[in-house]
Amino acid sequence: MKILDRYILTKFLSAFFFVVAILVTIVCVIDLTEKNDEFIKHNLGIGEILGYYAAFIPFIANFITPITVFIATVFVTAQMAGHTEIIAILSSGVSFRRMMVPYLLGASIIGALSFALTGYILPNANKKRVAFELAYIKKPFRFDQRNIHIKIGPQSYAYLESYNNEANVGYRFTLETIKDNQLEAKLTARRMEWSEEKEKWVLREWQRREIDGRQERYEQGAQMDTTLAITPKDFGSTYHLQETFTLPELQDYIDELTARGADNIVIYEIEKYVRYMSPFAAIVLTFIGVIMSSRKSRGGSGLRIASGFGLAFVYIILFVFAKSMAESNTIQSPQLAVWIPNILFAIIGLVLYRNVPR
């Protein structure tokens, strides 16, 4: 690696981690101010609070990576332009494309780090963060859906009129086995209760019909233990659940929901695609940041840095908007939705690249 590459790469990564530290500190102070009443209300000790922020800080640091990498790029490049360093570099025979190499290398390092964090490291910390927020910050969860239909096997379909997640009791339970569009068996119960000791469901006042051609067998009873491919966790809170899965766990959960015929799969698919998209976001935003800030300005670097903040927030807003459209099925392909900001900003970057100083 040449001296120039080391010089730019060091400045870029140093600026990135400095900006991350500043923004994370600001976010944590604001977050602590908002949640302090809840901490006092639940009489939490300093150890519990610090444990929560030990999980919260890496989460928020990774979340703001698109903003911080762009701001760091604009800050470093605008500062070099203001000191006439870029003019000197280009005058020495180094092309603008070659000068961008250490920037893109730094962005690739940040992207790889972000991918490793979101895919395999952060989910374990997020489990603690989400559990803490559910216990002390959020209101107690109550499952309020009615007329619940769940596919629990290739040929098995369950129905519940309602479910009480506090008592782990379901009402008006039905389990149907359908093969080749023909009903083969139907099990109904007035209520179903979860037994922690047996780790099974206990059906109360049950009836079962098995149909074989023109013959039918009927059974009934007061109580029956049964094992189903659903547990009380399937009726629990899904608050930020997608953030608590590693990539392999997330894919397994998507496959499980798909097999059941669930209708909320898109949330988890978006989470998966975002994790693969984020590293490329760092590269695209770095590319644009260098181009925007490479010209020397008489007004100094302040305007460049301010514009960097503005454009970074435009990216975030566009991403949130596209993600919301995917969740509401306005955009049918969640993979396309999460890539829209990168595609648009890549096009903007290529247009800007035609006018950069050579």
Backbone torsions as a table, in degrees:
resi	resn	phi	psi	omega
1	MET	NA	132.0	-178.6
2	LYS	-74.0	163.3	-179.6
3	ILE	-58.5	-42.2	-179.6
4	LEU	-61.8	-41.3	179.2
5	ASP	-62.7	-45.2	179.7
6	ARG	-63.8	-38.7	-178.7
7	TYR	-62.9	-50.6	-178.3
8	ILE	-68.2	-43.4	-178.2
9	LEU	-62.2	-42.2	179.3
10	THR	-63.9	-45.5	179.0
11	LYS	-63.1	-40.6	-177.1
12	PHE	-66.3	-50.4	-178.6
13	LEU	-66.7	-37.5	178.1
14	SER	-62.5	-44.6	179.3
15	ALA	-64.1	-39.9	-179.5
16	PHE	-60.5	-51.9	-178.2
17	PHE	-67.7	-29.9	176.4
18	PHE	-67.2	-46.6	179.2
19	VAL	-63.2	-40.8	177.1
20	VAL	-58.6	-46.8	-178.6
21	ALA	-61.7	-42.7	-179.3
22	ILE	-64.6	-49.9	-176.9
23	LEU	-67.6	-38.3	178.7
24	VAL	-64.9	-39.6	177.8
25	THR	-61.2	-45.0	179.0
26	ILE	-61.9	-46.1	-179.5
27	VAL	-62.1	-41.8	-178.9
28	CYS	-65.7	-39.4	178.2
29	VAL	-63.5	-45.0	178.3
30	ILE	-63.4	-43.4	-178.8
31	ASP	-64.7	-41.6	178.8
32	LEU	-63.8	-38.8	178.7
33	THR	-63.1	-40.9	-178.4
34	GLU	-71.4	-34.5	-173.2
35	LYS	-100.6	-1.1	-175.3
36	ASN	-60.3	-37.9	179.1
37	ASP	-62.0	-39.1	178.6
38	GLU	-68.2	-37.2	177.6
39	PHE	-62.3	-42.6	179.7
40	ILE	-68.5	-42.0	-178.8
41	LYS	-57.9	-40.2	-178.5
42	HIS	-93.8	6.5	176.3
43	ASN	54.1	47.7	-178.1
44	LEU	-80.5	141.3	178.3
45	GLY	-82.5	167.9	-178.7
46	ILE	-62.8	-32.9	179.7
47	GLY	-65.8	-41.1	179.4
48	GLU	-67.8	-39.3	179.9
49	ILE	-67.7	-43.9	178.7
50	LEU	-64.9	-35.3	176.9
51	GLY	-63.3	-37.9	177.5
52	TYR	-65.4	-45.3	-177.8
53	TYR	-73.4	-21.0	173.4
54	ALA	-65.0	-29.8	175.6
55	ALA	-89.5	-30.5	-177.0
56	PHE	-73.4	-38.2	-174.7
57	ILE	-62.7	-50.9	177.7
58	PRO	-63.5	-31.5	177.6
59	PHE	-64.2	-48.9	-176.9
60	ILE	-72.4	-32.0	177.8
61	ALA	-63.3	-41.7	178.4
62	ASN	-71.8	-35.7	-178.5
63	PHE	-62.3	-37.4	-176.9
64	ILE	-93.2	11.5	-179.1
65	THR	-54.9	-44.1	178.3
66	PRO	-56.6	-38.7	178.9
67	ILE	-70.2	-47.5	-173.4
68	THR	-68.4	-37.9	-179.2
69	VAL	-68.1	-35.7	178.9
70	PHE	-70.8	-43.9	179.3
71	ILE	-62.9	-42.1	179.5
72	ALA	-62.7	-40.6	178.6
73	THR	-62.6	-47.9	-178.9
74	VAL	-64.0	-42.5	-178.2
75	PHE	-61.8	-50.3	-177.6
76	VAL	-65.6	-46.8	-176.7
77	THR	-67.1	-42.7	179.1
78	ALA	-64.0	-37.2	178.1
79	GLN	-66.7	-42.5	177.4
80	MET	-65.2	-38.7	178.1
81	ALA	-65.9	-40.0	179.3
82	GLY	-64.9	-29.5	178.0
83	HIS	-91.8	10.3	178.0
84	THR	63.3	19.8	179.5
85	GLU	-70.9	-38.5	-178.6
86	ILE	-66.2	-40.2	177.3
87	ILE	-60.8	-41.6	179.8
88	ALA	-65.4	-39.7	-179.5
89	ILE	-64.6	-46.7	-179.3
90	LEU	-68.1	-34.1	179.6
91	SER	-69.6	-24.1	-179.0
92	SER	-79.8	-0.9	177.6
93	GLY	103.6	-2.4	176.9
94	VAL	-79.2	126.0	-179.5
95	SER	-74.2	158.8	178.9
96	PHE	-62.6	-37.7	179.1
97	ARG	-62.3	-41.4	179.4
98	ARG	-68.4	-35.2	180.0
99	MET	-65.4	-26.8	-178.3
100	MET	-77.1	-13.6	-175.3
101	VAL	-56.2	-50.3	-179.7
102	PRO	-64.6	-31.7	175.5
103	TYR	-62.3	-48.7	-177.9
104	LEU	-68.0	-31.5	175.1
105	LEU	-64.9	-44.6	177.9
106	GLY	-62.7	-41.7	178.2
107	ALA	-63.8	-36.7	178.0
108	SER	-66.2	-38.9	177.2
109	ILE	-63.2	-44.8	178.8
110	ILE	-64.0	-42.6	179.4
111	GLY	-62.4	-42.6	179.2
112	ALA	-65.1	-40.6	177.8
113	LEU	-63.3	-42.8	179.2
114	SER	-63.2	-41.4	179.8
115	PHE	-63.6	-42.9	179.5
116	ALA	-64.5	-39.3	-179.2
117	LEU	-65.9	-52.7	-175.8
118	THR	-69.8	-30.3	-176.1
119	GLY	-83.0	-32.7	-169.0
120	TYR	-137.9	-20.6	-173.7
121	ILE	-106.3	-52.9	-176.5
122	LEU	-61.0	-37.6	-178.4
123	PRO	-53.5	-36.2	179.0
124	ASN	-67.6	-37.1	175.5
125	ALA	-71.4	-35.3	180.0
126	ASN	-65.8	-29.6	176.8
127	LYS	-58.4	-43.2	179.6
128	LYS	-71.0	-40.8	-179.1
129	ARG	-64.2	-47.8	-178.5
130	VAL	-65.8	-40.7	178.7
131	ALA	-62.4	-39.7	178.5
132	PHE	-64.0	-45.6	-178.5
133	GLU	-66.0	-37.9	177.9
134	LEU	-67.4	-33.6	-176.9
135	ALA	-79.0	-36.9	-170.0
136	TYR	-122.3	-19.1	-173.9
137	ILE	-107.0	-47.1	-175.7
138	LYS	-84.8	159.0	175.1
139	LYS	-70.2	151.6	178.8
140	PRO	-55.2	135.3	-176.6
141	PHE	-78.1	137.9	175.8
142	ARG	-132.3	121.4	179.0
143	PHE	-73.5	116.3	-174.0
144	ASP	-119.5	11.0	178.1
145	GLN	-73.5	151.7	177.8
146	ARG	-128.7	158.4	-179.3
147	ASN	53.4	64.6	-173.0
148	ILE	-90.7	126.0	177.2
149	HIS	-114.3	127.7	-178.1
150	ILE	-134.6	128.5	172.8
151	LYS	-87.7	114.5	-174.4
152	ILE	-110.1	5.9	177.3
153	GLY	-171.1	170.9	-179.0
154	PRO	-55.7	-31.6	-177.0
155	GLN	-129.0	13.0	-174.6
156	SER	-118.5	134.3	-177.4
157	TYR	-132.7	127.9	-179.1
158	ALA	-108.7	150.8	178.4
159	TYR	-137.7	139.3	173.8
160	LEU	-133.4	136.2	176.2
161	GLU	-71.9	-39.3	178.4
162	SER	-160.8	166.9	-178.9
163	TYR	-145.9	134.4	176.7
164	ASN	-103.5	105.9	-175.8
165	ASN	-75.8	-16.0	178.0
166	GLU	-75.4	-36.0	179.1
167	ALA	-102.7	-6.0	-176.3
168	ASN	54.9	53.6	-179.3
169	VAL	-130.0	131.6	175.3
170	GLY	-111.3	151.1	-175.4
171	TYR	-120.6	145.1	179.6
172	ARG	54.3	64.1	-176.8
173	PHE	-87.1	139.5	175.2
174	THR	-138.4	135.7	175.2
175	LEU	-127.6	118.8	-178.4
176	GLU	-115.2	139.3	174.0
177	THR	-111.1	117.3	-175.5
178	ILE	-122.0	127.5	179.7
179	LYS	-131.8	127.7	-178.1
180	ASP	52.8	43.4	178.4
181	ASN	63.0	19.6	178.7
182	GLN	-119.9	133.2	178.8
183	LEU	-73.6	119.1	-179.5
184	GLU	-100.4	-33.2	-179.0
185	ALA	-153.6	149.8	178.5
186	LYS	-143.5	123.0	179.5
187	LEU	-116.1	126.4	178.5
188	THR	-126.1	153.6	177.1
189	ALA	-151.3	147.9	-180.0
190	ARG	-67.1	-35.3	177.4
191	ARG	-155.2	158.0	175.5
192	MET	-129.9	135.4	-177.1
193	GLU	-124.7	142.1	179.4
194	TRP	-89.1	128.2	177.4
195	SER	-100.6	112.9	178.9
196	GLU	-65.3	-36.2	-177.8
197	GLU	-66.5	-45.0	-177.8
198	LYS	-89.1	-18.1	-173.2
199	GLU	55.2	44.5	178.4
200	LYS	-140.2	166.4	174.0
201	TRP	-91.1	140.2	175.9
202	VAL	-109.1	117.2	-179.4
203	LEU	-92.8	132.3	-179.8
204	ARG	-109.2	135.2	178.6
205	GLU	52.2	64.6	-173.9
206	TRP	-98.7	156.8	176.0
207	GLN	-139.6	140.9	-179.0
208	ARG	-136.9	133.7	176.4
209	ARG	-123.0	131.8	175.1
210	GLU	-119.9	126.8	-173.9
211	ILE	-112.6	126.8	177.4
212	ASP	-131.3	94.3	-176.3
213	GLY	66.7	-121.3	178.8
214	ARG	-93.0	-2.7	-179.5
215	GLN	-96.3	147.7	-179.3
216	GLU	-139.8	134.1	176.7
217	ARG	-111.9	132.4	-175.2
218	TYR	-121.6	134.7	176.9
219	GLU	-136.5	155.4	173.8
220	GLN	-153.1	161.9	-179.7
221	GLY	-168.6	171.9	-178.8
222	ALA	-86.2	-31.0	-176.6
223	GLN	-153.4	141.8	177.1
224	MET	-151.9	134.2	173.7
225	ASP	-87.8	138.8	179.9
226	THR	-149.0	151.3	176.6
227	THR	-106.6	126.1	179.0
228	LEU	-122.7	160.3	-180.0
229	ALA	-82.0	28.7	173.8
230	ILE	-134.2	149.9	178.9
231	THR	-135.6	170.6	178.7
232	PRO	-55.9	-26.6	-179.8
233	LYS	-64.8	-23.1	177.7
234	ASP	-70.4	-14.7	178.4
235	PHE	-111.5	10.7	-179.3
236	GLY	-85.4	-176.7	-179.0
237	SER	-68.8	138.1	176.0
238	THR	-106.1	20.2	-179.2
239	TYR	-59.0	112.1	179.4
240	HIS	52.5	29.6	-178.1
241	LEU	-61.4	-37.6	-177.2
242	GLN	-62.8	-23.4	-178.7
243	GLU	-81.2	-10.3	-176.9
244	THR	-96.3	2.1	-180.0
245	PHE	-102.0	137.1	166.2
246	THR	-71.2	169.1	-178.3
247	LEU	-58.2	-46.5	176.8
248	PRO	-61.1	-41.4	179.0
249	GLU	-65.2	-38.6	180.0
250	LEU	-63.9	-43.5	178.9
251	GLN	-65.1	-40.2	178.0
252	ASP	-62.8	-39.1	-179.4
253	TYR	-69.0	-39.2	176.3
254	ILE	-61.8	-43.2	178.4
255	ASP	-62.4	-39.0	179.4
256	GLU	-65.4	-44.6	179.2
257	LEU	-65.4	-37.9	178.6
258	THR	-63.6	-42.3	179.4
259	ALA	-63.7	-30.8	179.5
260	ARG	-82.3	-13.9	-176.3
261	GLY	76.1	28.5	-179.0
262	ALA	-66.9	156.7	-177.3
263	ASP	-106.4	6.2	-179.7
264	ASN	-112.7	26.4	-176.4
265	ILE	-68.6	-30.6	-172.2
266	VAL	-58.7	-32.3	-179.9
267	ILE	-61.9	-40.6	-177.3
268	TYR	-79.8	-31.5	175.1
269	GLU	-65.9	-41.5	178.1
270	ILE	-60.9	-43.7	179.5
271	GLU	-59.8	-41.7	179.6
272	LYS	-64.2	-46.7	-177.9
273	TYR	-67.7	-33.6	177.9
274	VAL	-63.1	-39.0	-179.0
275	ARG	-65.1	-32.5	177.2
276	TYR	-81.5	-26.5	-177.2
277	MET	-80.4	-33.6	-171.9
278	SER	-55.4	-43.2	179.0
279	PRO	-58.9	-35.5	179.7
280	PHE	-73.5	-27.2	176.4
281	ALA	-62.5	-40.0	178.7
282	ALA	-62.2	-39.7	-179.4
283	ILE	-69.1	-44.9	-178.8
284	VAL	-63.1	-45.4	-177.8
285	LEU	-69.3	-32.9	175.3
286	THR	-66.3	-42.1	178.5
287	PHE	-57.7	-46.8	179.7
288	ILE	-69.1	-39.3	-178.5
289	GLY	-60.7	-41.8	179.1
290	VAL	-64.5	-44.2	-178.3
291	ILE	-63.9	-43.3	-177.4
292	MET	-66.0	-31.2	-169.7
293	SER	-106.8	5.1	-172.2
294	SER	-80.1	-16.0	179.3
295	ARG	-88.9	140.7	177.8
296	LYS	-75.7	132.7	-178.8
297	SER	-115.6	139.0	179.4
298	ARG	-65.4	-29.3	-178.6
299	GLY	-80.6	3.1	-179.4
300	GLY	87.6	-170.7	-175.0
301	SER	-90.6	-5.2	-177.1
302	GLY	-59.2	-45.3	-179.4
303	LEU	-65.1	-38.6	178.8
304	ARG	-63.4	-43.0	-179.3
305	ILE	-66.1	-41.0	178.5
306	ALA	-63.1	-41.1	178.3
307	SER	-66.9	-32.1	175.9
308	GLY	-62.5	-45.0	175.4
309	PHE	-57.6	-47.0	-177.4
310	GLY	-60.4	-47.3	-177.5
311	LEU	-68.2	-35.4	177.9
312	ALA	-63.9	-40.7	178.4
313	PHE	-70.0	-32.4	174.5
314	VAL	-60.9	-41.3	178.0
315	TYR	-61.5	-45.9	-179.2
316	ILE	-62.6	-44.4	180.0
317	ILE	-62.4	-42.6	178.5
318	LEU	-63.3	-40.3	179.0
319	PHE	-64.2	-46.6	179.9
320	VAL	-61.7	-40.5	-179.7
321	PHE	-64.5	-46.1	179.8
322	ALA	-65.2	-38.7	179.1
323	LYS	-64.8	-41.3	178.9
324	SER	-64.3	-38.7	178.9
325	MET	-65.2	-36.7	178.0
326	ALA	-68.5	-40.9	-179.5
327	GLU	-66.0	-30.0	179.1
328	SER	-92.2	6.1	179.3
329	ASN	66.2	16.8	172.6
330	THR	-66.8	-39.3	170.8
331	ILE	-105.3	117.8	-172.3
332	GLN	-68.5	-32.0	-177.8
333	SER	-98.7	109.0	178.4
334	PRO	-64.4	-30.6	179.0
335	GLN	-65.1	-42.9	176.8
336	LEU	-64.8	-39.3	-177.1
337	ALA	-60.2	-47.1	-177.3
338	VAL	-72.5	-18.9	179.2
339	TRP	-91.1	-10.5	-178.3
340	ILE	-56.0	-48.2	178.8
341	PRO	-58.5	-42.6	179.3
342	ASN	-63.8	-41.9	-178.9
343	ILE	-64.1	-48.0	-178.9
344	LEU	-64.1	-43.7	-178.8
345	PHE	-71.4	-30.0	175.1
346	ALA	-65.6	-39.9	177.4
347	ILE	-64.8	-42.9	177.2
348	ILE	-60.1	-42.7	179.8
349	GLY	-62.0	-42.2	179.7
350	LEU	-66.0	-37.0	176.9
351	VAL	-65.7	-44.0	179.9
352	LEU	-66.5	-32.1	-176.5
353	TYR	-62.8	-26.0	-178.1
354	ARG	-69.6	-17.4	-176.3
355	ASN	-113.1	13.7	-178.9
356	VAL	-77.3	156.8	177.5
357	PRO	-65.8	135.5	-178.8
358	ARG	-101.0	NA	NA
